[in-house]
Amino acid sequence: MSRIGEVLVPARLGTGFRWLLASSWTTNLGDGIALAAGPLLVASLTRDAFLVALAATVQWLPPLLFGLVAGALTDRLDRRLIVLSVDLARAAVLTVLTLAVATDRVSIVAVLGALFLLATAEVFADNSSQTLVPVLVARDDLAVANGRLQTGFITVNQLAGPPLGAALFTVGAAWALGAQAVLVALGAVLITRVVLPARAPAEGRRPAMRHDIAEGLRWVRHHAAVRTLVLTITIFNVTFGAAWSVLVLYATERIGLGEIGFGLVTTVGAVGGIVGGLTYGWITRRVSLGDLMRIGLVVETLTHLALALTSSPWVALPVFFVFGAHAFIWGTTSVAVRQRAVPAALQGRVGSVNVVGVYGGLVVGSGIGGVLAQHWGVTAPFWFAFAGSAVFVVLIWRSLRHIAHADEQPVPAPA
């Protein structure tokens, strides 16, 4: 067992990282359950395509509203304490929602409100948690550490969680929500075991919050690689958000998978992500990061086209598999570039700029997707996603040369 543990989480990564990994995997299992149970709960209360898409919007809106503030607070406060506090808050909201569902006193308005609160808490937890890695792990081990976190995310959040959530939902929605509440609370307990190195106290008077936020924005604007990544993920998440905001309707109605089958969509994508993770090192040794980004954008564009054309699950599921591999490769590259390039004092703020770009695109896209699906059917968002992605690929193609090599040396923080 010790040998297996050494292979999975090498001792050189440290005890603190092992506790962080345990907490991450635990809460990700709970979030994976919610990936299936949340949309199914909304769909059980309404079949209105606009309201279904609105459920996605209220979960994607908090990072856009609070992402920059979360980044500034992460660089100011105890990052471990932030994760602990918001995970406990999430567990409390989930407990209340579970009781409301169990007693049949839940409404679509209450569910949308709870989803908004949960997503708001997750903004602060995710931003702070990601900045703990470069604090706990040596720079040369960042790729290994992030690989372990990403593998856990794919395995428990996307592979195991959704089918488990769908299965629990068929027994009773309260069972799925209650399981998530327990797992998030357990993750909060595990994060208390993480011990961080002492941070040097800030010298002099701390500038206003808006100054910190502006500093992070300026840094991104002047760093070509990170700026290009943020711009690309923002635009592509508009198209992605439009299509994926109605994915529960697409899976259950368009390709006829049903409630259990909806969890299978995420599972197949997760398997693709695992394959992407296993081959990532081999791929990056043979393909430059700029070309890797270009290939990924083409894959995502063709994904939307294929899903718009087909009504067969035997065609759609392999497409979700390929998309899962692409998502892992893109996400891992993006995180590695940021963590190696960004100074420690700016990790939270620069990460939050990326988060705002990600969810800003998702919010805009989900609104577009809901309107399109309501007026022209569930495939209309996928056609929009294909056309929009194709146009942007042409526009961004040359700019992807700015993607920095993952071994780029950190840039000094601005004075």
Secondary structure, DSSP 4 states (H G I P E B T S, - for coil): -HHHHHHHS-GGG-HHHHHHHHHHHHHHHHHHHHHHHHHHHHHHH---HHHHHHHHHHHHHHHHHHHHHHHHHHHHS-HHHHHHHHHHHHHHHHHHHHHHHHTT---HHHHHHHHHHHHHHHHHHHHHHHHHHHHHS-GGGHHHHHHHHHHHIIIIIIIIHHHHHHHHHHH-HHHHHHHHHHHHHHHHHHHTT--PPPPPPPPSPPPPHHHHHHHHHHHHHH-HHHHHHHHHHHHHHHHHHHHHTTHHHIIIIIS--HHHHHHHHHHHHHHHHHHHHHHHHHHHTTS-HHHHHHHHHHHHHHHHHHHHH---HHHHHHHHHHHHHHHHHHHHHHHHHHHHHS-GGGHHHHHHHHHHHHHHHHHHHHHHHHHHHHHH-TTHHHHHHHHHHHHHHHHHTGGGGGPPPTTPPPPPPP-
